[in-house]
Amino acid sequence: MSGDEGARGRESEDRGARDPRDEQAARNRRDLRSEQDVPDGEDVPDGEDVVDRIAADWKRERPDLDVTPLAFVGRIALVAETLVGPAGERAVERHGINKGDFDVLATLRRRGAPYSVTPSVLSAELMMSRAGMTKRLDRLEGAGLVRRALDADDRRSFRVTLTDEGLAVVDAALTGLVESLGALVAGLDQDQRRHLDNALRTLLRSREA
């Protein structure tokens, strides 16, 4: 038997001995990917979604556990990963910036005129290292969206300020972002939006407690 034939034989044996749980995990991963392809407004078959199927598997395999939190948090993660994140990225990338760039520009914009703060404030608000923030500011300054200058009140420090072009870009990107996210929640009525918002607010507050 040649080396190639032997390798093919071992691969066949491996496939034959594959753990059914591995095959189920692979199906679940495929389900997660295929779930993203369901057109807006359409229900998945039988009224179930991929999280329902995964939760049902765990209930069968671990009946001693209440997997309700797993399903609830799983949906939050799935919405963030497959809907909110990509929609937000596409909305700002249309304006020549990425999500990280937008976060910096938006933080400056929210401060109001003259749209200026120190790099340390930006680092703290965006929970970034100062080195990481410096790299991001280098890129934004090179693109003409911000400028850095010595702080008139403290010559040992710099201030970062939006340029006119930076202001125009972040305003346009924000408009696109709001429109994109609005389209995502268009299928929820006002009561559903309010209840969801309150529930998520409560969840976030529990982290701060």
MDTraj code that builds the backbone (N, CA, C; nanometers):
import mdtraj as md
import numpy as np

residues = "MET SER GLY ASP GLU GLY ALA ARG GLY ARG GLU SER GLU ASP ARG GLY ALA ARG ASP PRO ARG ASP GLU GLN ALA ALA ARG ASN ARG ARG ASP LEU ARG SER GLU GLN ASP VAL PRO ASP GLY GLU ASP VAL PRO ASP GLY GLU ASP VAL VAL ASP ARG ILE ALA ALA ASP TRP LYS ARG GLU ARG PRO ASP LEU ASP VAL THR PRO LEU ALA PHE VAL GLY ARG ILE ALA LEU VAL ALA GLU THR LEU VAL GLY PRO ALA GLY GLU ARG ALA VAL GLU ARG HIS GLY ILE ASN LYS GLY ASP PHE ASP VAL LEU ALA THR LEU ARG ARG ARG GLY ALA PRO TYR SER VAL THR PRO SER VAL LEU SER ALA GLU LEU MET MET SER ARG ALA GLY MET THR LYS ARG LEU ASP ARG LEU GLU GLY ALA GLY LEU VAL ARG ARG ALA LEU ASP ALA ASP ASP ARG ARG SER PHE ARG VAL THR LEU THR ASP GLU GLY LEU ALA VAL VAL ASP ALA ALA LEU THR GLY LEU VAL GLU SER LEU GLY ALA LEU VAL ALA GLY LEU ASP GLN ASP GLN ARG ARG HIS LEU ASP ASN ALA LEU ARG THR LEU LEU ARG SER ARG GLU ALA".split()
xyz = np.array([
    [0.0856, -0.1197, 0.0000],
    [0.0000, 0.0000, 0.0000],
    [0.0879, 0.1229, 0.0000],
    [0.0529, 0.2193, -0.0873],
    [0.1321, 0.3415, -0.0944],
    [0.1028, 0.4290, 0.0255],
    [0.1910, 0.5310, 0.0437],
    [0.1702, 0.6253, 0.1545],
    [0.0378, 0.6986, 0.1410],
    [0.0042, 0.7377, 0.0147],
    [-0.1210, 0.8103, -0.0072],
    [-0.2413, 0.7235, 0.0264],
    [-0.2367, 0.5945, -0.0148],
    [-0.3484, 0.5052, 0.0129],
    [-0.3641, 0.4845, 0.1623],
    [-0.2492, 0.4740, 0.2313],
    [-0.2545, 0.4566, 0.3767],
    [-0.3154, 0.5765, 0.4448],
    [-0.2786, 0.6974, 0.3983],
    [-0.3337, 0.8195, 0.4569],
    [-0.4832, 0.8267, 0.4351],
    [-0.5259, 0.7876, 0.3108],
    [-0.6699, 0.7913, 0.2833],
    [-0.7438, 0.6911, 0.3700],
    [-0.6801, 0.5760, 0.3924],
    [-0.7422, 0.4749, 0.4772],
    [-0.7593, 0.5232, 0.6191],
    [-0.6530, 0.5924, 0.6721],
    [-0.6633, 0.6434, 0.8094],
    [-0.7697, 0.7515, 0.8191],
    [-0.7806, 0.8369, 0.7141],
    [-0.8837, 0.9401, 0.7144],
    [-1.0219, 0.8784, 0.7163],
    [-1.0409, 0.7665, 0.6401],
    [-1.1708, 0.7002, 0.6386],
    [-1.2043, 0.6443, 0.7748],
    [-1.1004, 0.5833, 0.8416],
    [-1.1236, 0.5297, 0.9741],
    [-1.1603, 0.6397, 1.0719],
    [-1.0892, 0.7557, 1.0593],
    [-1.1179, 0.8681, 1.1485],
    [-1.2607, 0.9173, 1.1312],
    [-1.3056, 0.9245, 1.0048],
    [-1.4410, 0.9705, 0.9800],
    [-1.5421, 0.8732, 1.0371],
    [-1.5091, 0.7423, 1.0256],
    [-1.5999, 0.6410, 1.0762],
    [-1.6094, 0.6423, 1.2269],
    [-1.5024, 0.6877, 1.2943],
    [-1.5004, 0.6864, 1.4403],
    [-1.5364, 0.8213, 1.5004],
    [-1.5819, 0.9143, 1.4203],
    [-1.6092, 1.0491, 1.4683],
    [-1.7172, 1.0463, 1.5758],
    [-1.6964, 1.1213, 1.6799],
    [-1.7897, 1.1306, 1.7919],
    [-1.9163, 1.2012, 1.7455],
    [-2.0355, 1.1413, 1.7694],
    [-2.1612, 1.2067, 1.7294],
    [-2.1759, 1.3459, 1.7878],
    [-2.1168, 1.3696, 1.9071],
    [-2.1259, 1.5019, 1.9667],
    [-2.0490, 1.6051, 1.8852],
    [-1.9379, 1.5610, 1.8226],
    [-1.8639, 1.6513, 1.7359],
    [-1.9470, 1.6899, 1.6140],
    [-2.0192, 1.5888, 1.5600],
    [-2.1030, 1.6162, 1.4442],
    [-2.2154, 1.7123, 1.4802],
    [-2.2717, 1.6969, 1.6041],
    [-2.3766, 1.7874, 1.6466],
    [-2.3225, 1.9286, 1.6624],
    [-2.2014, 1.9405, 1.7176],
    [-2.1405, 2.0729, 1.7343],
    [-2.1187, 2.1383, 1.5990],
    [-2.0752, 2.0575, 1.5003],
    [-2.0540, 2.1120, 1.3666],
    [-2.1854, 2.1606, 1.3063],
    [-2.2943, 2.0837, 1.3320],
    [-2.4248, 2.1262, 1.2819],
    [-2.4680, 2.2571, 1.3465],
    [-2.4409, 2.2681, 1.4763],
    [-2.4780, 2.3916, 1.5462],
    [-2.4029, 2.5113, 1.4910],
    [-2.2719, 2.4913, 1.4596],
    [-2.1950, 2.6012, 1.4030],
    [-2.2487, 2.6397, 1.2665],
    [-2.2882, 2.5378, 1.1877],
    [-2.3468, 2.5682, 1.0569],
    [-2.4788, 2.6421, 1.0728],
    [-2.5559, 2.6016, 1.1758],
    [-2.6825, 2.6699, 1.2026],
    [-2.6595, 2.8160, 1.2349],
    [-2.5560, 2.8439, 1.3161],
    [-2.5260, 2.9819, 1.3525],
    [-2.4943, 3.0648, 1.2301],
    [-2.4177, 3.0036, 1.1368],
    [-2.3836, 3.0764, 1.0154],
    [-2.5049, 3.0935, 0.9254],
    [-2.5835, 2.9857, 0.9093],
    [-2.6965, 2.9925, 0.8183],
    [-2.8057, 3.0826, 0.8717],
    [-2.8123, 3.0988, 1.0050],
    [-2.9139, 3.1860, 1.0637],
    [-2.9007, 3.3279, 1.0118],
    [-2.7773, 3.3684, 0.9768],
    [-2.7542, 3.5039, 0.9280],
    [-2.8147, 3.5236, 0.7889],
    [-2.8461, 3.4110, 0.7197],
    [-2.8949, 3.4217, 0.5837],
    [-3.0467, 3.4251, 0.5755],
    [-3.1166, 3.4166, 0.6910],
    [-3.2623, 3.4213, 0.6891],
    [-3.3074, 3.5629, 0.6570],
    [-3.3871, 3.5839, 0.5525],
    [-3.4277, 3.7196, 0.5147],
    [-3.5036, 3.7881, 0.6271],
    [-3.4937, 3.9218, 0.6340],
    [-3.5646, 3.9987, 0.7358],
    [-3.7136, 3.9711, 0.7263],
    [-3.7766, 3.9546, 0.8423],
    [-3.9213, 3.9386, 0.8451],
    [-3.9665, 3.7952, 0.8311],
    [-3.8781, 3.7002, 0.7979],
    [-3.9160, 3.5613, 0.7830],
    [-3.8855, 3.4844, 0.9100],
    [-3.9739, 3.3926, 0.9460],
    [-3.9503, 3.3076, 1.0615],
    [-3.8712, 3.1857, 1.0186],
    [-3.7918, 3.1339, 1.1113],
    [-3.7233, 3.0091, 1.0828],
    [-3.8254, 2.8970, 1.0930],
    [-3.7986, 2.7784, 1.0337],
    [-3.8948, 2.6688, 1.0353],
    [-3.9400, 2.6345, 1.1766],
    [-4.0725, 2.6023, 1.1899],
    [-4.1311, 2.5572, 1.3166],
    [-4.1285, 2.6646, 1.4241],
    [-4.1005, 2.7896, 1.3897],
    [-4.0995, 2.8955, 1.4884],
    [-3.9811, 2.8924, 1.5822],
    [-3.8839, 2.8065, 1.5570],
    [-3.7658, 2.7978, 1.6414],
    [-3.6483, 2.8665, 1.5739],
    [-3.5518, 2.9078, 1.6558],
    [-3.4288, 2.9604, 1.5990],
    [-3.3127, 2.8739, 1.6456],
    [-3.1928, 2.9111, 1.6038],
    [-3.0771, 2.8282, 1.6339],
    [-3.0528, 2.8199, 1.7840],
    [-3.0831, 2.9268, 1.8583],
    [-3.0625, 2.9236, 2.0029],
    [-3.1575, 2.8243, 2.0679],
    [-3.2828, 2.8172, 2.0194],
    [-3.3771, 2.7178, 2.0708],
    [-3.3225, 2.5763, 2.0521],
    [-3.2647, 2.5516, 1.9349],
    [-3.2155, 2.4166, 1.9068],
    [-3.0955, 2.3823, 1.9949],
    [-3.0058, 2.4795, 2.0143],
    [-2.8904, 2.4531, 2.1013],
    [-2.9352, 2.4316, 2.2446],
    [-3.0308, 2.5145, 2.2909],
    [-3.0816, 2.4995, 2.4278],
    [-3.1488, 2.3642, 2.4460],
    [-3.2233, 2.3196, 2.3435],
    [-3.2892, 2.1883, 2.3525],
    [-3.1865, 2.0765, 2.3627],
    [-3.0768, 2.0895, 2.2883],
    [-2.9703, 1.9897, 2.2967],
    [-2.9141, 1.9829, 2.4389],
    [-2.8896, 2.1013, 2.4987],
    [-2.8326, 2.1025, 2.6342],
    [-2.9321, 2.0513, 2.7367],
    [-3.0598, 2.0794, 2.7191],
    [-3.1605, 2.0259, 2.8115],
    [-3.1618, 1.8741, 2.8072],
    [-3.1431, 1.8192, 2.6873],
    [-3.1389, 1.6738, 2.6736],
    [-3.0130, 1.6164, 2.7366],
    [-2.8985, 1.6817, 2.7108],
    [-2.7710, 1.6286, 2.7586],
    [-2.7440, 1.6611, 2.9054],
    [-2.7942, 1.7767, 2.9530],
    [-2.7728, 1.8170, 3.0926],
    [-2.9052, 1.8578, 3.1569],
    [-2.9960, 1.7603, 3.1786],
    [-3.1269, 1.7934, 3.2365],
    [-3.1181, 1.8482, 3.3784],
    [-3.0004, 1.8364, 3.4398],
    [-2.9825, 1.8884, 3.5761],
    [-2.9629, 2.0392, 3.5783],
    [-2.9433, 2.1022, 3.4597],
    [-2.9159, 2.2450, 3.4526],
    [-3.0341, 2.3212, 3.3943],
    [-3.0584, 2.4415, 3.4483],
    [-3.1525, 2.5344, 3.3871],
    [-3.0729, 2.6185, 3.2881],
    [-3.0921, 2.5908, 3.1590],
    [-3.0115, 2.6572, 3.0566],
    [-3.0783, 2.7839, 3.0030],
    [-3.1844, 2.8311, 3.0701],
    [-3.2519, 2.9531, 3.0247],
    [-3.1560, 3.0713, 3.0107],
    [-3.0659, 3.0952, 3.1102],
    [-2.9716, 3.2074, 3.0931],
    [-2.8825, 3.1914, 2.9707],
    [-2.8452, 3.0670, 2.9410],
    [-2.7615, 3.0414, 2.8244],
    [-2.8328, 3.0845, 2.6964],
    [-2.9618, 3.0537, 2.6875],
    [-3.0385, 3.0902, 2.5690],
    [-3.0553, 3.2412, 2.5591],
    [-3.0891, 3.3051, 2.6719],
    [-3.1128, 3.4493, 2.6713],
    [-2.9863, 3.5257, 2.6330],
    [-2.8762, 3.4950, 2.7011],
    [-2.7508, 3.5645, 2.6732],
    [-2.6983, 3.5271, 2.5343],
    [-2.7249, 3.4045, 2.4931],
    [-2.6832, 3.3625, 2.3596],
    [-2.7479, 3.4456, 2.2503],
    [-2.8748, 3.4795, 2.2710],
    [-2.9429, 3.5643, 2.1723],
    [-2.8840, 3.7051, 2.1698],
    [-2.8529, 3.7584, 2.2889],
    [-2.7910, 3.8908, 2.2933],
    [-2.6594, 3.8893, 2.2161],
    [-2.5782, 3.7859, 2.2420],
    [-2.4484, 3.7766, 2.1747],
    [-2.4651, 3.7604, 2.0241],
    [-2.5638, 3.6797, 1.9846],
    [-2.5850, 3.6547, 1.8419],
    [-2.6317, 3.7815, 1.7708],
    [-2.7208, 3.8568, 1.8351],
    [-2.7673, 3.9835, 1.7765],
    [-2.6507, 4.0807, 1.7615],
    [-2.5674, 4.0899, 1.8662],
    [-2.4541, 4.1825, 1.8617],
    [-2.3544, 4.1423, 1.7540],
    [-2.3275, 4.0113, 1.7441],
    [-2.2230, 3.9635, 1.6528],
    [-2.2672, 3.9629, 1.5070],
    [-2.3920, 3.9236, 1.4821],
    [-2.4335, 3.9026, 1.3430],
    [-2.5177, 4.0156, 1.2860],
    [-2.5743, 4.1014, 1.3721],
    [-2.6602, 4.2093, 1.3232],
    [-2.6043, 4.3481, 1.3549],
    [-2.5926, 4.3786, 1.4834],
    [-2.5542, 4.5140, 1.5237],
    [-2.4116, 4.5475, 1.4800],
    [-2.3169, 4.4594, 1.5110],
    [-2.1779, 4.4862, 1.4760],
    [-2.1564, 4.5102, 1.3279],
    [-2.1961, 4.4153, 1.2428],
    [-2.1766, 4.4353, 1.0986],
    [-2.2506, 4.5570, 1.0439],
    [-2.3731, 4.5828, 1.0922],
    [-2.4482, 4.6991, 1.0430],
    [-2.3761, 4.8282, 1.0790],
    [-2.3251, 4.8354, 1.2009],
    [-2.2525, 4.9547, 1.2431],
    [-2.1249, 4.9752, 1.1647],
    [-2.0529, 4.8670, 1.1412],
    [-1.9278, 4.8770, 1.0666],
    [-1.9527, 4.9237, 0.9237],
    [-2.0547, 4.8671, 0.8601],
    [-2.0846, 4.9077, 0.7223],
    [-2.1249, 5.0547, 0.7161],
    [-2.2019, 5.0989, 0.8159],
    [-2.2515, 5.2371, 0.8153],
    [-2.1375, 5.3380, 0.8220],
    [-2.0372, 5.3119, 0.9060],
    [-1.9292, 5.4106, 0.9194],
    [-1.8232, 5.3932, 0.8111],
    [-1.8035, 5.2711, 0.7639],
    [-1.7021, 5.2488, 0.6608],
    [-1.7367, 5.3172, 0.5300],
    [-1.8645, 5.3442, 0.5075],
    [-1.9042, 5.4178, 0.3866],
    [-1.8440, 5.5575, 0.3836],
    [-1.7993, 5.6051, 0.5004],
    [-1.7441, 5.7395, 0.5103],
    [-1.5921, 5.7384, 0.5279],
    [-1.5312, 5.6252, 0.4944],
    [-1.3859, 5.6158, 0.4926],
    [-1.3201, 5.5966, 0.6281],
    [-1.3959, 5.5598, 0.7307],
    [-1.3395, 5.5369, 0.8639],
    [-1.3850, 5.3998, 0.9135],
    [-1.3157, 5.3501, 1.0166],
    [-1.3595, 5.2246, 1.0760],
    [-1.4272, 5.2521, 1.2098],
    [-1.4746, 5.1462, 1.2743],
    [-1.5497, 5.1633, 1.3989],
    [-1.4652, 5.2307, 1.5071],
    [-1.3366, 5.1942, 1.5166],
    [-1.2501, 5.2571, 1.6159],
    [-1.2312, 5.4049, 1.5900],
    [-1.2140, 5.4411, 1.4633],
    [-1.2017, 5.5831, 1.4277],
    [-1.3291, 5.6586, 1.4662],
    [-1.4430, 5.5981, 1.4350],
    [-1.5704, 5.6614, 1.4660],
    [-1.5846, 5.6853, 1.6158],
    [-1.5426, 5.5899, 1.6971],
    [-1.5545, 5.6055, 1.8424],
    [-1.4793, 5.7297, 1.8903],
    [-1.3597, 5.7516, 1.8364],
    [-1.2814, 5.8695, 1.8755],
    [-1.3504, 5.9971, 1.8285],
    [-1.3891, 6.0005, 1.7018],
    [-1.4523, 6.1198, 1.6472],
    [-1.5846, 6.1504, 1.7178],
    [-1.6611, 6.0454, 1.7478],
    [-1.7899, 6.0648, 1.8142],
    [-1.7719, 6.1150, 1.9571],
    [-1.6673, 6.0687, 2.0248],
    [-1.6404, 6.1161, 2.1608],
    [-1.6095, 6.2651, 2.1599],
    [-1.5329, 6.3085, 2.0630],
    [-1.5047, 6.4522, 2.0489],
    [-1.6322, 6.5295, 2.0136],
    [-1.7100, 6.4750, 1.9221],
    [-1.8319, 6.5433, 1.8759],
    [-1.9320, 6.5600, 1.9895],
    [-1.9440, 6.4615, 2.0741],
    [-2.0417, 6.4673, 2.1835],
    [-2.0090, 6.5743, 2.2871],
    [-1.8838, 6.6167, 2.2903],
    [-1.8445, 6.7176, 2.3892],
    [-1.8980, 6.8559, 2.3561],
    [-1.9371, 6.8743, 2.2323],
    [-1.9825, 7.0068, 2.1905],
    [-1.8642, 7.0943, 2.1534],
    [-1.8935, 7.2053, 2.0871],
    [-1.7875, 7.2974, 2.0432],
    [-1.7048, 7.3423, 2.1639],
    [-1.5726, 7.3476, 2.1492],
    [-1.4929, 7.3363, 2.0256],
    [-1.4481, 7.1926, 1.9939],
    [-1.5161, 7.0906, 2.0474],
    [-1.4871, 6.9508, 2.0150],
    [-1.3422, 6.9145, 2.0454],
    [-1.3018, 6.9407, 2.1690],
    [-1.1604, 6.9263, 2.2052],
    [-1.1462, 6.8643, 2.3441],
    [-1.0584, 6.7631, 2.3558],
    [-1.0269, 6.7014, 2.4850],
    [-0.8796, 6.6600, 2.4823],
    [-0.8299, 6.6171, 2.5977],
    [-0.6929, 6.5661, 2.6035],
    [-0.6912, 6.4189, 2.5633],
    [-0.5775, 6.3684, 2.5166],
    [-0.5677, 6.2270, 2.4832],
    [-0.6001, 6.1350, 2.6018],
    [-0.5647, 6.1781, 2.7229],
    [-0.5920, 6.0936, 2.8398],
    [-0.7419, 6.0778, 2.8628],
    [-0.8196, 6.1817, 2.8360],
    [-0.9650, 6.1715, 2.8491],
    [-1.0203, 6.0738, 2.7457],
    [-0.9720, 6.0825, 2.6237],
    [-1.0144, 5.9886, 2.5193],
    [-0.9813, 5.8451, 2.5579],
    [-0.8605, 5.8240, 2.6080],
    [-0.8187, 5.6892, 2.6480],
    [-0.9099, 5.6342, 2.7565],
    [-0.9431, 5.7193, 2.8552],
    [-1.0267, 5.6750, 2.9659],
    [-1.1688, 5.6433, 2.9189],
    [-1.2268, 5.7300, 2.8375],
    [-1.3648, 5.7104, 2.7932],
    [-1.3796, 5.5895, 2.7029],
    [-1.2783, 5.5631, 2.6208],
    [-1.2850, 5.4512, 2.5277],
    [-1.2156, 5.3265, 2.5821],
    [-1.1664, 5.3360, 2.7070],
    [-1.1009, 5.2228, 2.7734],
    [-0.9885, 5.1647, 2.6876],
    [-0.9030, 5.2541, 2.6396],
    [-0.7891, 5.2150, 2.5576],
    [-0.6600, 5.2537, 2.6278],
    [-0.5524, 5.1824, 2.5946],
    [-0.4218, 5.2223, 2.6459],
    [-0.3802, 5.3516, 2.5772],
    [-0.2905, 5.4252, 2.6410],
    [-0.2455, 5.5511, 2.5800],
    [-0.1671, 5.5243, 2.4517],
    [-0.0943, 5.4138, 2.4497],
    [-0.0196, 5.3795, 2.3281],
    [-0.1153, 5.3506, 2.2138],
    [-0.2220, 5.2755, 2.2446],
    [-0.3213, 5.2456, 2.1421],
    [-0.3909, 5.3704, 2.0933],
    [-0.4218, 5.4618, 2.1853],
    [-0.4870, 5.5860, 2.1463],
    [-0.3944, 5.6717, 2.0607],
    [-0.2658, 5.6752, 2.0953],
    [-0.1707, 5.7528, 2.0156],
    [-0.1661, 5.7032, 1.8717],
    [-0.1661, 5.5726, 1.8552],
    [-0.1643, 5.5158, 1.7199],
    [-0.2904, 5.5542, 1.6429],
    [-0.4051, 5.5504, 1.7123],
    [-0.5305, 5.5851, 1.6455],
    [-0.5337, 5.7339, 1.6086],
    [-0.4836, 5.8177, 1.6975],
    [-0.4803, 5.9616, 1.6693],
    [-0.3836, 5.9941, 1.5564],
    [-0.2729, 5.9204, 1.5501],
    [-0.1787, 5.9400, 1.4392],
    [-0.2499, 5.9190, 1.3057],
    [-0.3302, 5.8142, 1.2988],
    [-0.4010, 5.7826, 1.1748],
    [-0.5058, 5.8901, 1.1427],
    [-0.5815, 5.9314, 1.2436],
    [-0.6858, 6.0313, 1.2210],
    [-0.6266, 6.1674, 1.1845],
    [-0.5152, 6.2017, 1.2484],
    [-0.4512, 6.3290, 1.2161],
    [-0.3946, 6.3245, 1.0747],
    [-0.3387, 6.2110, 1.0362],
    [-0.2864, 6.1961, 0.9016],
    [-0.3950, 6.2080, 0.7963],
    [-0.5184, 6.1703, 0.8339],
    [-0.6311, 6.1801, 0.7407],
    [-0.6962, 6.3179, 0.7442],
    [-0.6459, 6.4071, 0.8301],
    [-0.6997, 6.5422, 0.8364],
    [-0.8296, 6.5543, 0.9134],
    [-0.8614, 6.4539, 0.9981],
    [-0.9887, 6.4542, 1.0705],
    [-0.9767, 6.5131, 1.2114],
    [-0.8562, 6.5111, 1.2680],
    [-0.8313, 6.5753, 1.3978],
    [-0.6978, 6.6484, 1.3889],
    [-0.6764, 6.7369, 1.4852],
    [-0.5443, 6.7991, 1.4971],
    [-0.5057, 6.7995, 1.6451],
    [-0.3772, 6.7926, 1.6691],
    [-0.3252, 6.7969, 1.8057],
    [-0.2424, 6.9233, 1.8234],
    [-0.2614, 6.9879, 1.9381],
    [-0.1871, 7.1108, 1.9677],
    [-0.1649, 7.1185, 2.1177],
    [-0.0626, 7.1937, 2.1582],
    [-0.0357, 7.2111, 2.3001],
    [-0.1559, 7.2752, 2.3693],
    [-0.1847, 7.2274, 2.4894],
    [-0.2937, 7.2811, 2.5690],
    [-0.2548, 7.4209, 2.6179],
    [-0.3373, 7.5200, 2.5879],
    [-0.3063, 7.6581, 2.6274],
    [-0.3025, 7.6742, 2.7790],
    [-0.3764, 7.5878, 2.8513],
    [-0.3809, 7.5973, 2.9969],
    [-0.2743, 7.5120, 3.0653],
    [-0.2167, 7.4188, 2.9907],
    [-0.1153, 7.3300, 3.0482],
    [-0.0196, 7.2913, 2.9366],
    [0.0921, 7.3612, 2.9270],
    [0.1845, 7.3412, 2.8163],
    [0.2515, 7.2044, 2.8182],
    [0.2290, 7.1292, 2.9244],
    [0.2858, 6.9934, 2.9295],
    [0.1943, 6.8925, 2.8608],
    [0.0745, 6.9359, 2.8233],
    [-0.0242, 6.8448, 2.7674],
    [-0.0708, 6.8914, 2.6297],
    [-0.1313, 6.7981, 2.5569],
    [-0.1875, 6.8286, 2.4254],
    [-0.3397, 6.8214, 2.4324],
    [-0.4040, 6.8846, 2.3378],
    [-0.5481, 6.8692, 2.3191],
    [-0.5741, 6.8193, 2.1779],
    [-0.6742, 6.7347, 2.1680],
    [-0.7138, 6.6798, 2.0380],
    [-0.8440, 6.7482, 1.9985],
    [-0.8507, 6.7988, 1.8765],
    [-0.9675, 6.8754, 1.8328],
    [-1.0138, 6.8258, 1.6957],
    [-1.1443, 6.8187, 1.6770],
    [-1.1993, 6.7856, 1.5460],
    [-1.1690, 6.8965, 1.4465],
    [-1.1306, 6.8589, 1.3270],
    [-1.1195, 6.9570, 1.2188],
    [-1.2569, 6.9730, 1.1544],
    [-1.2698, 7.0696, 1.0663],
    [-1.3973, 7.0871, 0.9958],
    [-1.4321, 6.9611, 0.9165],
    [-1.3304, 6.9016, 0.8556],
    [-1.3554, 6.7786, 0.7796],
    [-1.3952, 6.6658, 0.8730],
    [-1.3289, 6.6565, 0.9884],
    [-1.3631, 6.5529, 1.0854],
    [-1.5055, 6.5673, 1.1350],
    [-1.5492, 6.6902, 1.1564],
    [-1.6866, 6.7162, 1.2008],
    [-1.7865, 6.6713, 1.0948],
    [-1.7574, 6.7026, 0.9696],
    [-1.8475, 6.6634, 0.8606],
    [-1.8549, 6.5113, 0.8493],
    [-1.7398, 6.4443, 0.8619],
    [-1.7361, 6.2980, 0.8485],
    [-1.8124, 6.2310, 0.9618],
    [-1.7887, 6.2740, 1.0866],
    [-1.8543, 6.2063, 1.1984],
    [-2.0045, 6.2325, 1.1972],
    [-2.0480, 6.3513, 1.1572],
    [-2.1916, 6.3779, 1.1490],
    [-2.2586, 6.2902, 1.0430],
    [-2.1937, 6.2766, 0.9279],
    [-2.2495, 6.1930, 0.8218],
    [-2.2510, 6.0463, 0.8638],
    [-2.1429, 6.0015, 0.9290],
    [-2.1355, 5.8626, 0.9737],
    [-2.2404, 5.8340, 1.0802],
    [-2.2627, 5.9295, 1.1712],
    [-2.3638, 5.9112, 1.2752],
    [-2.5026, 5.8997, 1.2151],
    [-2.5313, 5.9829, 1.1168],
    [-2.6614, 5.9752, 1.0503],
    [-2.6816, 5.8373, 0.9883],
    [-2.5790, 5.7882, 0.9188],
    [-2.5889, 5.6557, 0.8575],
    [-2.6036, 5.5455, 0.9613],
    [-2.5316, 5.5583, 1.0736],
    [-2.5385, 5.4574, 1.1791],
    [-2.6776, 5.4509, 1.2399],
    [-2.7357, 5.5676, 1.2701],
    [-2.8698, 5.5713, 1.3288],
    [-2.9725, 5.5117, 1.2330],
    [-2.9592, 5.5420, 1.1056],
    [-3.0525, 5.4872, 1.0073],
    [-3.0392, 5.3354, 0.9981],
    [-2.9161, 5.2839, 0.9990],
    [-2.8938, 5.1399, 0.9896],
    [-2.9480, 5.0665, 1.1115],
    [-2.9209, 5.1192, 1.2309],
    [-2.9686, 5.0547, 1.3530],
    [-3.1202, 5.0682, 1.3657],
    [-3.1743, 5.1805, 1.3164],
    [-3.3191, 5.1957, 1.3166],
    [-3.3864, 5.0892, 1.2312],
    [-3.3239, 5.0565, 1.1182],
    [-3.3792, 4.9525, 1.0313],
    [-3.3768, 4.8162, 1.0995],
    [-3.2759, 4.7928, 1.1839],
    [-3.2662, 4.6641, 1.2534],
    [-3.3816, 4.6425, 1.3505],
    [-3.4252, 4.7496, 1.4154],
    [-3.5303, 4.7349, 1.5173],
    [-3.6680, 4.7732, 1.4633],
    [-3.6780, 4.7914, 1.3345],
    [-3.8054, 4.8343, 1.2755],
    [-3.9159, 4.7319, 1.2996],
    [-3.8795, 4.6067, 1.3186],
    [-3.9801, 4.5027, 1.3404],
    [-4.0348, 4.4978, 1.4813],
    [-3.9803, 4.5793, 1.5724],
    [-4.0284, 4.5834, 1.7105],
    [-4.1202, 4.7040, 1.7285],
    [-4.2336, 4.6824, 1.7961],
    [-4.3196, 4.7976, 1.8235],
    [-4.2641, 4.8752, 1.9426],
    [-4.3275, 4.9876, 1.9744],
    [-4.2752, 5.0747, 2.0786],
    [-4.2708, 5.0065, 2.2149],
    [-4.3709, 4.9270, 2.2475],
    [-4.3710, 4.8566, 2.3766],
    [-4.2564, 4.7565, 2.3831],
    [-4.2343, 4.6837, 2.2757],
    [-4.1248, 4.5863, 2.2734],
    [-3.9903, 4.6554, 2.2885],
    [-3.9742, 4.7682, 2.2223],
    [-3.8478, 4.8422, 2.2328],
    [-3.8261, 4.8914, 2.3757],
    [-3.9333, 4.9435, 2.4369],
    [-3.9208, 4.9959, 2.5731],
    [-3.8867, 4.8844, 2.6720],
    [-3.9555, 4.7698, 2.6607],
    [-3.9299, 4.6586, 2.7524],
    [-3.7878, 4.6044, 2.7340],
    [-3.7459, 4.5922, 2.6084],
    [-3.6114, 4.5429, 2.5819],
    [-3.5071, 4.6398, 2.6359],
    [-3.5288, 4.7681, 2.6141],
    [-3.4350, 4.8692, 2.6631],
    [-3.4251, 4.8650, 2.8154],
    [-3.5388, 4.8541, 2.8832],
    [-3.5381, 4.8482, 3.0296],
    [-3.4685, 4.7229, 3.0809],
    [-3.4926, 4.6100, 3.0139],
    [-3.4308, 4.4846, 3.0573],
    [-3.2791, 4.4898, 3.0423],
    [-3.2332, 4.5431, 2.9303],
    [-3.0896, 4.5513, 2.9074],
    [-3.0251, 4.6529, 3.0011],
    [-3.0967, 4.7617, 3.0316],
    [-3.0445, 4.8598, 3.1265],
    [-3.0266, 4.7964, 3.2646],
    [-3.1252, 4.7170, 3.3056],
    [-3.1160, 4.6482, 3.4342],
    [-2.9985, 4.5517, 3.4364],
    [-2.9791, 4.4822, 3.3252],
    [-2.8680, 4.3876, 3.3160],
    [-2.7350, 4.4593, 3.3287],
    [-2.7204, 4.5722, 3.2638],
    [-2.5959, 4.6485, 3.2709],
    [-2.5729, 4.7047, 3.4116],
    [-2.6797, 4.7478, 3.4756],
    [-2.6648, 4.8005, 3.6119],
    [-2.6177, 4.6940, 3.7090],
    [-2.6569, 4.5685, 3.6849],
    [-2.6128, 4.4609, 3.7748],
    [-2.4623, 4.4432, 3.7689],
    [-2.4014, 4.4780, 3.6553],
    [-2.2562, 4.4699, 3.6429],
    [-2.1885, 4.5767, 3.7279],
    [-2.2552, 4.6917, 3.7434],
    [-2.1971, 4.8031, 3.8169],
    [-2.2162, 4.7902, 3.9681],
    [-2.3115, 4.7046, 4.0072],
    [-2.3437, 4.6920, 4.1505],
    [-2.2293, 4.6264, 4.2293],
])
top = md.Topology()
chain = top.add_chain()
for i, resn in enumerate(residues, 1):
    res = top.add_residue(resn, chain, resSeq=i)
    for name in ("N", "CA", "C"):
        top.add_atom(name, md.element.get_by_symbol(name[0]), res)
traj = md.Trajectory(xyz[None], top)
